Amino acid sequence: MTACELKAFHNRTVSITFEDGEVATAHLSCRNEDCDEVMVDVFGTSHPDRYPQIHTCTYVVYAAEIASVVEIVPLSAEPSRYSLHLVEEPAVEQERPDQPLAA
């Protein structure tokens, strides 16, 4: 991809396909005005060995390494009306010798 094309994705969450076939989900920001180097905060990737500290570091990649970029947008601008928040782990029932667990 050209650096000019990458500028449109500055400061956005994207799906990046690299020339070597890797697919990564990341937050992309241009490192310099030319945008020939971009900084990525990787959330997930098909090649985790490329990012040994995936959740703690920002990585620099070159525009020439990137085959395509697609912005990831939420399905709705409104937050979901229904959500599930697990506050504590559910209690695990243990089998008692005098009482079998219900099926």
Residue pairs with C-beta under 8 A, 6 or more apart in sequence:
1 63
1 64
1 66
1 67
1 68
1 69
2 63
3 34
3 35
3 36
3 63
4 35
5 69
6 28
6 30
6 35
6 38
6 63
6 66
6 69
7 30
7 35
9 28
9 69
9 71
10 28
10 29
10 30
10 35
11 27
11 28
11 29
12 27
12 28
12 71
12 72
13 25
13 26
13 27
13 28
13 43
13 71
13 72
14 25
14 26
14 27
14 28
14 69
14 70
14 71
14 72
15 23
15 24
15 25
15 69
15 70
15 72
16 22
16 23
16 24
16 25
16 26
16 28
16 40
16 66
16 68
16 69
17 23
17 66
17 67
17 68
17 69
18 24
18 61
18 65
18 66
18 67
19 64
19 65
19 66
19 67
20 47
20 65
21 46
22 45
22 46
22 47
22 50
23 45
23 46
24 40
24 42
24 43
24 44
24 45
24 46
24 47
25 42
25 43
25 44
25 45
25 72
26 40
26 41
26 42
26 43
26 45
27 40
27 41
27 43
28 38
28 39
28 40
28 69
29 38
29 39
29 40
30 37
30 38
30 39
31 37
31 38
31 39
31 60
35 63
36 62
36 63
36 64
37 60
37 61
37 62
37 63
38 60
38 61
38 62
38 63
38 66
39 58
39 59
39 60
40 58
40 59
40 60
40 61
41 58
41 59
42 51
42 54
42 59
45 51
45 54
48 54
51 57
51 59
93 101
95 101
